[in-house]
């Protein structure tokens, strides 16, 4: 009788241990992790990026350089024109819901972080010809450059032709236009420099 109880207890313990091990392994994360890496290979031509869930790609570019250990959080949207040239450095982070819409060119330096729901667009509607509707006119297109060690806050908008130097902080909800100096902090709409920063 005692031997039977011990035998049943051992069998239950092994089964329970096996069940816990199987349930402990994050199968879903492993499966979708592989899917996201394949997606990155197809669209970004690189395995070396962590794509979040529901990342969308519209179009496919022919010229992209992607650094090491980049991370794009869930719900990012990439609108990539076939003529675009994109260079993204090492350790770049795009937070939740960023929109990257590029027709001509975008460069992002190492260790740059872009806050959630920010939008980077190198084209916008033109309205220079009064005899045509805005919809009928060609877009204005100009490359965007973002330096190294830049932190762009939540819900910022980078307009065509924006040039951001190294070691720059941009406050949340800022509309970025023009040239931003190295080692500086900017906020607002219209954007203004509010302080100098010191980095080693």
Secondary structure by P-SEA (a helix, b strand, c coil): caaaaaaaaaaaaaaaaaaaaaaacaaaaaaaaaaaaaaaaaccccccccccccccccccccbbbbbcbbbbccbbbbbccccbbbbbbcbbbbccbbbbbbccbbbbccbbbbcccbbbbcbbbbccccccccccbbbbbbbbbbbcbbbbccbbbbccbbbbbcbbbbcccccccccccccccccccccccccccccc
